């Protein structure tokens, strides 16, 4: 890239960052644009890559210790709100891969190459891949506490405008898969933070990337989770994704066993 182009992009980013105290009408306008791009990406054929870091501390995890899990997807396909992908999990020196399919509010899972599928409600498994939940990200954008102005940056698909979205409390709980009520909800919201970053590639303002940054403590277990989840999306020709013919219903805690 030429030096002039670099300076120009820096100037554009600086000008965008300088905007403060955004009028609600401007936030609503940008929110609708983001929601439209997310809806289009869910409906048309798309390929995606996912990267997720999950760190757990507290609760019954020994003091000073942590559980760190890295998950990746390199072959994701998405069409009409249905996604198919291989989910590779690495913890320490151990690696395991699962075939996964998201459809109709359910998550289907089997060991990679296996024959028997398990199925569990998708909302309870959102913490496995919050950035992939484009339906929930879209809802989060429309109900957001705040939407920033767009800043110029670069993603795999090219140059993009990045919008930072601060989720409302209800969406924050859904993104972290922590269903809480009453006093427990109040306690959870005191510890929870979240930002959802949506990147629109230009020209065209199509979805290029989503990042979800989460942290919070589950009141029932005392375990604190920190999540950094991202997907890169590009338009692709995707055949209709079919659900498995049969699957064993299981609780969310047993879907990866």
NORMOHU-V409151 format. One record per residue. PSI is psi in degrees with one decimal (NA if undefined). Layout:
{{PSI} {PSI}}
This chain:
{{139.0} {157.2} {-36.3} {-42.7} {-40.5} {-45.1} {-38.8} {-45.0} {-39.0} {-40.3} {-40.1} {-42.9} {-42.7} {-40.9} {-40.0} {-40.7} {-23.6} {-8.7} {124.7} {163.7} {53.0} {133.5} {145.7} {-35.2} {-37.3} {-40.2} {-42.3} {-40.7} {-47.4} {-36.6} {-41.7} {-37.2} {-43.8} {-44.1} {-39.0} {-43.3} {-39.2} {-41.0} {-42.1} {-43.9} {-34.7} {-31.9} {-42.9} {167.8} {131.8} {147.8} {149.0} {155.1} {143.7} {143.3} {130.8} {133.5} {126.7} {126.5} {126.3} {134.5} {167.1} {-169.0} {-131.2} {9.0} {127.5} {142.8} {135.3} {-5.6} {163.2} {156.7} {118.2} {128.6} {131.3} {125.8} {141.6} {152.2} {129.5} {-6.8} {27.9} {142.0} {139.9} {133.9} {134.3} {40.6} {2.3} {134.4} {144.0} {135.6} {163.1} {127.0} {109.3} {120.4} {130.2} {125.9} {112.8} {-125.1} {3.2} {138.6} {136.2} {145.8} {136.7} {145.9} {130.7} {151.8} {128.8} {123.3} {136.0} {37.7} {16.6} {153.0} {122.5} {135.3} {142.1} {157.3} {140.9} {122.9} {-2.6} {-179.2} {-25.8} {123.1} {146.7} {156.1} {141.7} {157.7} {133.2} {-42.1} {-35.1} {-11.6} {10.0} {-32.5} {-14.4} {-28.9} {62.4} {-32.8} {-23.4} {-21.9} {70.2} {-29.5} {-42.9} {-37.5} {-41.5} {-45.8} {-39.7} {-41.3} {-45.6} {-27.5} {16.2} {148.8} {-30.9} {146.8} {124.9} {167.6} {159.1} {137.2} {143.8} {133.0} {-170.7} {137.5} {177.7} {-36.5} {-3.9} {-154.7} {146.5} {162.9} {128.4} {128.6} {125.5} {126.5} {129.4} {113.6} {148.7} {160.9} {-43.3} {-42.1} {-31.9} {-43.6} {-39.4} {-40.5} {-34.1} {-0.5} {42.3} {91.3} {114.7} {154.4} {161.4} {-134.8} {-35.6} {-37.5} {-43.7} {-43.1} {-43.1} {-45.4} {-22.7} {-26.7} {-15.1} {139.9} {153.3} {146.0} {134.3} {121.9} {126.1} {130.3} {121.0} {120.4} {140.0} {153.3} {159.2} {-22.0} {41.2} {158.7} {129.9} {-29.9} {150.1} {133.8} {138.3} {124.0} {116.1} {149.6} {148.7} {159.9} {126.7} {116.7} {-30.2} {-31.1} {-19.6} {6.9} {130.1} {129.5} {139.6} {126.1} {130.9} {107.7} {137.2} {149.9} {144.6} {131.0} {138.5} {149.6} {137.0} {159.6} {114.4} {126.5} {162.5} {132.2} {119.2} {140.8} {154.5} {148.7} {-31.4} {152.5} {146.6} {119.7} {132.9} {165.0} {156.6} {-34.7} {-14.5} {0.5} {-24.5} {4.9} {NA}}
